[in-house]
């Protein structure tokens, strides 16, 4: 019997270390996955913002291009009008010269020639005025074209700046992810070390009790050693060990740096047999939660900070073993202690 008990203790000593390593690996994986989703979220926000800016800039460029084409068409029309007016002016000048020649050769037609010359001179003045207005319009169009070119250049500069900011944002996100990974790895290592120390202290406090065991990353206390059947009143015989547990937690509070967010989670569990519902507790949910809260309250009374304690009730829905035997029921009625991140 002593040799068998020694073998069981030896296996129990190896098992928490293995579980600690697996828990640490799981925490690292969860954190990396969280960082990946955060990075993807910020990257999608940056890309969607850039796409919106690009779409708005492309729409403005298309609109300006249409205005530029329209102005060019108007410019060509005005140029053609100016050319037509210049041709008419040349024709009028030729007619005037011809009439003056007739006037010098035929004095009898002087009156008619003077009248025609006056009419042509009036038409010439009017056409010159029209020509000046056309030239003014052409100049105005040229100014508008220059302004449009400046706006297009400014839009291109803004687009290039937006692309540069996008590249810088992607670089910053990648750098942030690396720094978060490093920080998480450090925090996980620190918390794992403190968890190992805490479990070692609990083993010392609860040494000699074969009914208390380690399952994964949790200490499992049978409900029968803590509470009478169907109640949440802590058994007086177990209170000294809870006092030592409170002392270990207070030592842990002094050792763990303040920037690490950690808690001792106290989980209450029951077996699957239903409660009558006629007494104080209406269901196994009520009983499991009340027992977890009772342990937390007792630890707070012994000086443990409330911000480092969490109470949770799981009812009968997280059994350690399946079955309808008294042994299975006894194993499933339990209180679990777990040091974890908040």
C-alpha positions in Angstrom: 0.0 0.0 0.0 2.7 2.6 0.7 4.4 1.8 -2.6 1.1 2.2 -4.5 0.4 5.5 -2.8 3.9 6.7 -3.7 3.3 5.8 -7.3 0.0 7.7 -7.3 1.7 10.8 -5.8 4.5 10.5 -8.4 2.1 10.4 -11.3 0.2 13.4 -9.7 3.4 15.4 -9.5 4.1 14.9 -13.2 0.6 15.5 -14.3 0.2 19.2 -13.2 3.4 20.2 -15.0 2.1 18.6 -18.2 -1.2 20.3 -17.8 0.5 23.7 -17.1 2.4 23.3 -20.4 -0.8 22.5 -22.3 -2.7 25.4 -20.7 0.1 27.8 -21.6 0.2 26.6 -25.2 -3.6 27.0 -25.4 -3.5 30.5 -24.0 -0.7 31.5 -26.5 -2.8 30.0 -29.4 -6.0 31.9 -28.2 -4.1 35.2 -27.9 -2.4 34.8 -31.3 -5.8 34.1 -32.8 -7.3 37.2 -31.1 -4.4 39.3 -32.3 -4.9 38.0 -35.8 -8.6 38.9 -35.8 -7.9 42.4 -34.3 -5.3 43.0 -37.0 -7.7 41.8 -39.7 -10.4 44.1 -38.3 -8.2 47.2 -38.3 -6.8 46.3 -41.7 -10.3 45.9 -43.2 -11.2 49.3 -41.7 -8.1 50.9 -43.3 -8.8 49.2 -46.7 -12.5 50.1 -46.7 -11.6 53.7 -45.9 -9.0 53.8 -48.6 -11.5 52.3 -51.1 -14.0 54.9 -50.3 -11.5 57.7 -50.8 -10.4 56.1 -54.1 -14.0 55.8 -55.3 -14.7 59.4 -54.4 -11.5 60.6 -56.2 -12.2 58.5 -59.3 -15.8 60.0 -59.4 -14.4 63.6 -59.2 -11.8 62.8 -61.9 -14.5 61.4 -64.2 -16.6 64.5 -63.7 -13.7 66.8 -64.3 -12.8 64.9 -67.5 -16.3 65.3 -68.8 -16.1 69.1 -68.0 -12.7 69.3 -69.8 -14.1 67.6 -72.9 -17.1 69.9 -72.9 -14.9 73.0 -72.6 -12.7 71.8 -75.4 -15.7 71.4 -77.6 -16.9 74.9 -76.8 -13.3 76.2 -77.5 -13.3 74.6 -80.9 -16.7 76.1 -81.7 -15.6 79.5 -80.7 -12.4 79.2 -82.7 -14.4 78.2 -85.8 -16.7 81.3 -85.1 -13.7 83.5 -84.9 -12.3 82.1 -88.1 -15.7 82.6 -89.9 -15.9 86.2 -88.6 -12.3 86.9 -89.8 -13.2 85.6 -93.2 -16.3 87.8 -93.3 -14.1 90.7 -92.2 -11.7 90.0 -95.0 -14.6 89.8 -97.5 -16.0 93.1 -96.3 -12.6 94.8 -96.6 -12.3 93.5 -100.3 -15.8 94.8 -101.0 -14.9 98.2 -99.6 -11.8 98.4 -101.7 -13.8 97.4 -104.8 -16.4 100.1 -104.1 -13.8 102.7 -103.5 -12.3 101.8 -106.9 -15.7 102.2 -108.5 -16.1 105.5 -106.8 -12.9 106.8 -108.2 -13.8 105.6 -111.7 -17.4 106.5 -111.7 -18.4 109.7 -109.9 -22.1 109.1 -110.8 -22.2 106.1 -108.6 -20.6 108.0 -105.6 -23.8 108.3 -103.6 -24.6 104.6 -103.9 -21.0 103.7 -103.1 -21.0 105.9 -100.0 -24.1 104.3 -98.7 -22.7 100.8 -99.3 -19.4 101.8 -97.7 -21.2 103.2 -94.6 -23.2 99.9 -94.4 -20.1 97.8 -94.7 -18.2 99.9 -92.2 -21.1 99.4 -89.7 -21.1 95.7 -90.3 -17.4 95.6 -89.9 -17.6 97.4 -86.5 -20.3 94.9 -85.4 -18.2 91.9 -86.5 -15.2 93.3 -84.7 -17.2 93.5 -81.5 -18.4 90.0 -82.0 -14.9 88.8 -82.6 -13.6 90.5 -79.4 -16.3 88.8 -77.4 -15.4 85.5 -78.9 -11.7 86.0 -78.1 -12.7 86.9 -74.5 -14.7 83.7 -74.2 -11.7 81.7 -75.6 -9.5 83.3 -73.0 -11.9 82.5 -70.2 -12.1 78.8 -71.4 -8.3 78.6 -71.4 -8.3 79.8 -67.8 -10.9 77.3 -66.8 -8.9 74.5 -68.5 -5.8 75.5 -66.6 -7.8 75.5 -63.3 -9.2 72.0 -64.1 -5.7 70.7 -64.8 -4.6 72.1 -61.4 -7.5 70.3 -59.7 -6.6 67.0 -61.4 -3.0 67.4 -60.3 -4.1 68.0 -56.7 -6.4 65.0 -56.8 -3.6 62.8 -58.0 -1.4 64.1 -55.2 -4.1 63.3 -52.6 -4.5 59.8 -54.0 -0.8 59.2 -53.8 -0.7 60.5 -50.2 -3.7 58.2 -49.3 -1.8 55.2 -50.7 1.3 56.2 -48.7 -0.7 56.4 -45.5 -2.3 53.0 -46.2 1.2 51.4 -46.6 2.3 53.1 -43.3 -0.8 51.8 -41.5 -0.2 48.2 -42.7 3.4 48.5 -41.4 2.1 49.8 -38.0 -0.4 47.0 -37.7 2.2 44.4 -38.4 4.5 46.0 -35.8 1.7 46.1 -33.2 0.9 42.4 -33.8 4.6 41.5 -33.1 4.7 43.6 -29.9 1.4 42.1 -28.7 2.7 38.6 -29.3 5.9 39.3 -27.3 3.9 40.9 -24.5 1.4 38.0 -24.4 4.2 35.4 -24.3 5.9 37.2 -21.4 2.6 37.5 -19.5 1.7 33.8 -20.1 5.1 32.8 -18.9 4.9 35.0 -15.8 1.3 33.7 -14.9 2.4 30.1 -15.5 5.3 30.5 -13.1 3.0 32.0 -10.4 0.4 29.3 -11.1 3.1 26.6 -10.5 4.2 28.3 -7.3 0.6 28.6 -6.1 -0.2 24.9 -6.9 3.0 23.9 -5.0 1.8 25.9 -2.0 -1.7 24.3 -2.2 -0.1 20.8 -2.3 1.7 21.7 1.0 -1.5 23.0 2.6 -3.6 20.0 1.5 -0.9 17.4 2.0 -2.1 14.1 3.3 -5.6 14.4 1.9 -6.1 11.7 -0.7 -9.6 13.0 -1.5 -8.2 16.3 -3.0 -6.7 16.0 -6.4 -5.5 18.0 -9.4 -7.5 17.8 -12.6 -5.9 19.7 -15.5 -5.1 23.2 -14.3 -7.5 23.1 -11.3 -7.5 21.9 -7.7 -10.6 19.8 -7.0 -12.1 19.7 -3.5 -14.9 17.3 -2.9 -18.0 19.1 -1.7 -18.4 16.6 1.1 -15.2 18.0 2.9 -16.5 21.6 2.6 -20.3 21.4 3.1 -22.9 19.2 4.8 -25.3 17.6 2.3 -27.6 20.1 0.6 -26.2 23.2 2.3 -23.8 26.0 1.5 -22.5 26.2 5.1 -18.7 25.6 5.3 -17.8 22.7 7.5 -15.9 24.0 10.6 -13.3 21.2 10.4 -12.1 22.5 7.0 -11.9 26.1 7.9 -8.3 26.0 9.1 -7.2 24.7 5.7 -9.2 27.5 4.0 -7.4 29.9 6.3 -4.1 28.6 5.0 -5.4 28.9 1.5 -6.4 32.5 2.1 -2.8 33.2 3.4 -1.4 31.6 0.2 -3.5 33.8 -2.0 -2.5 36.9 -0.1 1.1 36.0 -0.6 0.4 35.6 -4.3 -1.2 39.1 -4.4 2.0 40.5 -3.0 4.2 38.7 -5.6 2.3 39.1 -8.8 2.9 42.5 -10.5 -0.1 44.8 -10.6 -0.1 45.0 -14.4 -1.0 41.3 -14.6 -4.8 40.8 -14.4 -5.5 37.5 -12.6 -8.1 35.9 -10.5 -8.7 32.8 -8.4 -11.9 31.3 -9.9 -14.0 29.3 -7.5 -16.3 26.9 -9.4 -19.2 25.1 -7.8 -20.5 21.7 -9.2 -23.2 19.3 -8.2 -24.2 15.8 -9.3 -27.1 15.3 -11.7 -29.7 14.3 -9.2 -32.4 17.0 -9.1 -33.1 19.0 -5.9 -36.7 18.8 -4.6 -37.1 22.5 -5.1 -39.1 23.0 -1.9 -36.3 24.3 0.3 -33.9 27.2 0.0 -32.3 26.0 -3.3 -34.7 25.6 -6.2 -32.2 23.8 -8.5 -28.6 22.5 -8.8 -27.7 25.9 -10.3 -28.6 27.6 -7.1 -26.8 25.2 -4.9 -23.6 25.2 -7.0 -23.5 29.0 -7.2 -24.3 29.4 -3.5 -21.4 27.1 -2.5 -18.9 28.9 -4.7 -20.0 32.3 -3.3 -19.7 30.9 0.2 -16.1 30.0 -0.4 -15.4 33.4 -1.9 -17.0 35.2 1.0 -15.0 33.2 3.5 -11.7 34.0 1.7 -12.7 37.7 1.6 -13.3 37.6 5.3 -9.8 36.3 5.7 -8.3 39.4 3.9 -8.2 38.3 0.2 -8.9 41.1 -2.2 -12.4 40.7 -3.8 -10.9 41.8 -7.2 -8.9 38.6 -7.3 -11.8 36.3 -6.7 -14.6 35.0 -9.0 -17.5 32.7 -8.1 -19.2 30.6 -10.7 -21.9 27.9 -10.5 -22.1 25.1 -13.1 -24.8 23.0 -11.6 -24.6 19.3 -12.8 -23.6 20.2 -16.4 -19.8 19.8 -16.1 -19.3 16.3 -14.6 -15.9 14.8 -14.1 -17.2 11.2 -14.6 -20.3 9.8 -16.1 -22.5 7.3 -14.4 -25.2 6.8 -11.8 -23.2 5.3 -9.0 -22.6 6.9 -5.6 -18.9 7.1 -6.5 -19.6 9.1 -9.6 -22.0 11.4 -7.7 -19.4 12.0 -5.1 -16.7 12.9 -7.6 -19.0 15.3 -9.4 -20.0 17.2 -6.3 -17.0 19.4 -5.9 -15.4 22.9 -5.6 -12.7 23.7 -8.1 -10.0 26.4 -7.7 -8.2 27.8 -10.8 -5.7 30.6 -11.1 -6.4 32.3 -14.5 -6.4 35.6 -16.3 -9.2 38.0 -15.8 
